[in-house]
């Protein structure tokens, strides 16, 4: 129950493709039989993304707006923490002053 079980090792073996020479060193065959046509290149299912100048400006403006919004949120959170810390410090000083004055009487 507490012994680990390991998955079986991968059985995939990669075989390197034979390089095709750019220039054939074998003399041309005098038999004029037609060669088989190469396989067609598959067409990608998704079109390639092309940005026009207007789209590029829109993307840049959107990125700038996102950076400004995130910066504003982070600065406001930092400001909220600073205001809270200041109010807690003021309350601590007032309570300490009240307690010290009460002990002196």
N, C-alpha and C positions, 0 to 999 in steps of 0.2 A: 504494500500500500504506500509506503514512504519511499520506495525506490523510483528514481526517475526513469521515464521511458523516453528514448531518443527516437526521432523520426528516422526512417531509412535514408541512406545517403542518396544524393541526386544521381540519376542514371544517365543524365544528358552528357553526351560527349560531343564536343565541338570539333568539327573537321575543317581545317582551313581550305578555302576555295583555291583552286588552281589558278594562278595568274594567267591572264590571256595576253599573249604578246601583241604588241601594237603592229608589228610588221611580221608577216609570216615568212619563214625561211624555206618553207616547202614550195617547190615549183608548182605553178598553176596546173590543175588537172585539165587535160585536153578534152575530157568528156563534158559537153555543154549541158549537163543536167542542172536544173534550177536549184539554187540553195534554198533552204527553208528560211522563211521570214523570221526576224527576231520577235520575241514576245513583246506585246505592247506594254508600255510603262503604265503602271496603275495610276489613275488620277486620284489625288487626295480628296477625301470626302469633305474636308473643311477648306473653304477658300482662304488664300493667304491674306492676312490683314494688311491693308494699305492705308496709311494715314495721309489725308489731304492736309494742306496748310491750315484750313479752318478747323479740322479735327484735332490737329496738333496743338493749336492755340487753346481749344476747349479742354484738352487733356491737361495742358500746363496750368490753365486757370483753375480747373478742378483740383489739381494737386496743391496749388497755392492756397486755395480756400480750405482744403482739408488740414494743411499744416497750420494755418491761422486759427482754425477752430480748435484743434488739439492744443495749440499753445495757449489760447485763451482759457480753455478749461483747466489746464495745468497751473497757470498763473493764479486763477481764481481759487483753486484748491489750496495752493500755497498761501495765499492771502487769508483764507478762512482759518488755516492752521495758525498763522501768525496772530490773528485777532483773538482766537481762542486762547492761545498761550499767554498773550498779554492780559486778557481779562482774568485768567486763573492767577497770574502773578500779582495783579492788583488786589484780587480777593485775598490772597495769602498774606500780603503786606497789611491789609486792613485788619484781618483776623489776628495777626501777630500783634499789631498795635493795640487792639482791644484787649487781648489776653494779657499783655504786659502791663497795661494801665490797670487792669483789674487786680493783678497780683501786688501792685505797689500800694494800693489803698489799704 
